[in-house]
Amino acid sequence: MDACVEWDSAPLKQKGGEGRLAFINRSTSTAKSQASRPEGTKKPALAPEVNPYRQIPLRLFGYTNELGEALKPFLRTPPLSYIYPGSYAVASSYVLVDSNKHASISSAVTGGGYAGYFVDGLIWQMLASVVVPGFVVNRVVWGVGRAGGTKQVQTLAGLASIPFIIKPIDAGVEFMMDKTVRKLFGK
């Protein structure tokens, strides 16, 4: 999808334009996108409202599976063993809610189909927020364990890796989506 809809607010006022929407091209920089704007057109004003699903503390629900992966060495026996799959259930639920909200707002603003925006958002969020970071943190914890690290060191290494993996994973998933799934949907 060359131009994706990023949204930061709810509710969106369809006719009044007071909802905070920013159309961004994720594959180009701000300077490049501003240079391509026709002369005489201004950047749309954005209202100060924010999207509750993309702001702290609700956004943290998207990271619960990474926390579950980092704590996995301590979650091997019942009843604690239920926390690990529960962390994936919470993160996946967040992804569904966020994808629904994103699709609702995007389809209302662009007049495009809800389903296309929902599928795009769902695939992106599942890969960038659940599947890939969960796998990476899992491998960090596993690697530290193989190297002889204690449960505490494994957990600390897993937690410490989270801030460093977010942007590369987001960029990688975005690139992959642009080259595969989005071409199928004509976005």
C-alpha positions in Angstrom: 0.0 0.0 0.0 1.8 3.1 -1.1 -0.2 5.5 1.0 -1.5 4.1 4.2 -3.9 5.8 6.6 -2.5 6.3 10.0 -5.0 7.5 12.6 -4.5 8.8 16.0 -8.0 9.7 17.2 -11.5 8.7 17.9 -14.2 9.6 17.1 -13.7 10.7 13.5 -16.1 13.3 12.3 -16.5 12.3 8.7 -17.8 15.6 7.2 -16.2 18.1 9.5 -12.7 16.7 9.2 -12.0 17.3 12.8 -10.7 13.8 13.5 -6.9 13.5 13.5 -5.9 11.7 10.4 -2.5 11.7 8.7 -2.0 10.0 5.4 1.5 8.9 5.2 3.6 7.1 2.7 5.5 4.6 4.8 8.1 4.0 2.0 9.2 7.6 1.7 10.4 10.3 4.0 8.4 13.3 5.1 10.7 15.6 3.1 10.1 13.5 -0.1 6.4 13.4 0.4 6.2 17.1 1.0 8.2 17.7 -2.2 5.7 15.7 -4.1 2.7 17.7 -2.8 1.3 20.0 -5.5 2.3 23.7 -5.2 -0.2 25.8 -3.4 -1.6 23.0 -1.3 -1.2 23.0 2.4 -0.7 20.1 4.8 -4.1 19.4 6.5 -4.5 20.7 10.0 -4.6 17.9 12.6 -6.8 18.0 15.7 -5.1 17.2 19.1 -7.3 14.2 19.7 -5.6 10.8 20.2 -6.5 7.2 19.4 -6.8 5.3 22.7 -5.6 2.0 21.1 -2.4 3.5 20.0 -1.6 5.3 23.2 -0.1 4.1 26.5 -1.5 2.2 28.5 -3.8 0.4 26.0 -0.9 0.0 23.5 1.0 -2.1 26.1 -1.5 -4.9 25.6 0.1 -5.4 22.2 3.4 -6.3 24.0 2.1 -8.9 26.4 3.3 -11.8 24.3 6.8 -10.5 24.4 6.6 -10.3 28.1 5.3 -13.9 28.2 8.2 -15.0 26.1 10.7 -13.2 28.3 9.1 -14.7 31.5 8.8 -18.2 29.9 11.6 -19.7 32.0 9.6 -19.0 35.1 6.3 -20.1 33.6 6.9 -23.8 33.2 4.6 -25.3 35.9 0.9 -24.9 36.6 -0.7 -22.6 37.5 1.9 -20.2 36.1 2.1 -22.1 32.8 -1.3 -20.6 31.9 0.2 -17.1 31.8 2.3 -17.9 28.7 -0.6 -18.7 26.3 -2.7 -16.1 28.0 -0.1 -13.4 27.0 -0.7 -14.4 23.3 -4.4 -14.3 23.8 -4.2 -10.7 25.2 -1.9 -9.5 22.4 -4.0 -11.1 19.7 -7.2 -9.6 21.1 -5.5 -6.2 21.1 -4.6 -6.7 17.4 -8.2 -7.6 16.5 -9.6 -4.5 18.3 -7.0 -2.2 16.8 -7.4 -3.6 13.3 -11.2 -3.1 13.5 -10.9 0.5 14.7 -8.3 1.2 12.0 -10.5 -0.3 9.3 -13.6 1.5 10.4 -11.9 4.9 10.4 -9.9 4.3 7.2 -12.9 3.1 5.2 -15.0 6.0 6.4 -12.4 8.5 5.4 -11.3 7.0 2.0 -14.6 5.5 1.0 -12.7 2.2 0.5 -13.8 -1.2 1.7 -13.7 -2.0 5.3 -12.6 -5.6 4.7 -9.5 -4.6 2.7 -8.3 -2.2 5.5 -9.1 -4.8 8.2 -7.2 -7.6 6.5 -4.2 -5.3 5.8 -4.2 -4.1 9.4 -4.7 -7.6 10.8 -1.9 -9.1 8.9 0.5 -6.3 9.6 -0.4 -6.2 13.3 -0.2 -9.9 13.7 3.2 -10.1 12.1 4.7 -6.9 13.6 3.1 -7.1 17.1 2.7 -10.8 17.8 4.4 -13.4 15.6 7.8 -11.9 14.7 8.6 -10.2 18.0 7.4 -13.2 20.0 9.7 -15.4 17.9 12.7 -13.0 18.3 12.3 -12.7 22.1 11.8 -16.5 22.3 15.1 -17.0 20.4 17.0 -14.5 22.6 15.8 -16.2 25.8 16.6 -19.7 24.3 20.1 -18.5 23.2 20.9 -17.1 26.6 19.8 -20.3 28.2 21.9 -22.4 25.8 24.9 -20.2 26.7 24.4 -21.1 30.3 22.4 -18.1 31.5 20.2 -18.5 34.6 16.4 -18.0 34.4 16.9 -14.4 35.7 19.5 -13.6 33.0 17.3 -15.2 30.3 14.4 -13.1 31.4 16.4 -9.9 31.6 17.9 -10.5 28.1 14.5 -11.1 26.7 13.1 -7.9 28.2 16.1 -5.9 27.2 15.8 -7.0 23.6 12.3 -5.6 23.2 13.1 -1.9 22.7 15.8 -2.8 20.1 13.7 -5.1 17.9 10.5 -3.0 17.5 11.6 -0.6 14.7 13.5 -3.2 12.6 10.6 -5.6 12.8 8.1 -2.9 11.9 10.2 -1.8 8.9 10.8 -5.4 7.8 7.1 -6.3 8.0 6.2 -3.1 6.1 8.6 -3.9 3.4 7.3 -7.5 3.1 3.7 -6.4 3.1 4.4 -3.8 0.3 6.1 -6.5 -1.8 3.6 -9.3 -1.3 0.2 -9.0 0.4 -0.5 -5.4 -0.6 0.2 -6.1 -4.3 -2.4 -8.9 -4.1 -5.0 -6.4 -2.8 -3.9 -3.7 -5.2 -3.1 -1.3 -2.4 
